[in-house]
Amino acid sequence: VRGSMAAGWGRPPAAVALTLLLSLGASAPGLLPGAPAASSSAASSSAASLRPAALRAGEVHRLVTYIFVYDDLISLTCGAIIIWYFAGSFEKNVGTVKHCFLTVAFAVLSALLYLLLETIVSKVSAVEDARGFMPVAFAMLGVSTTRSRMKRTLVFGVRVPVVLMPWFMLCIAWFIPRSSLLSNLCGLLAGEAYGLGYCFCLDFPESVGTKLDRVLPFSLIKRIPGLKYIPGSLAERRAFESS
């Protein structure tokens, strides 16, 4: 039984694996050894990163595509770890369908809030362009901590309130290369607003998630070998976990 559980849960969650592949595909052209580093990286990031001027020009795809863009190998590696850890845990809790839906929703909400605050903050100091998955990861962390039944957790041997954990992580993320503090803050605010119930319009019943499991593109994702598809029904997730 233990062997079968290890084999089942050893596979990467489907949405997480696809997010990693999209991030690699969007960032790789600027990171290839044969490509001119400066021009290729700039072209790659400018094509998908979140820039207010581009949004004003009608490039609305950047409200989502910016979460897949990285400028260097260090940022891409940090992003991959964040996607694997935070998004993987979140997908196991809510299912693949809802994870995909909330990833897009959190990306858009974080982007809109970033664009709103950027016009104010830029008058005081320089603002880093929003790029990478970290704002969405902070949104997922905000949801998890606001809805957690735990009251306190250990941080370097000190028990601190769980609700303060995202803010502690926000301070640490400040030191990650190419990380935008403002976009991370916007992601955290969006996630906590959702976790506290202020974005109830983004919720849909499990019955809808179960139906979406059986239609494209999720029915196709479910068939990809080597990936772990997390069902939308809580009962199915628990049955799969305990089988």
Protein Blocks (a to p, Z undefined) as FASTA:
>chain_A
ZZmmmmmmmpccfklmmmmmmmmmmmmmmmgfklcfklmmmmmmmmmpccfklmmnopam
lmmmmmmgcfbfklmmmmmmmmmmmmmmmmmmnojklmmmmmmmmmmmmmmmmmmmmmmm
mmmmccdddedjklmmmmmmmmmmmmpcbfbdceehiacdfklmmmmmmmmmmmpghiaf
klmmmmmmmmmmmmnopammlpccfklmmmmmmpcfklmmmmpghiacddfblklmmmmm
mZZ
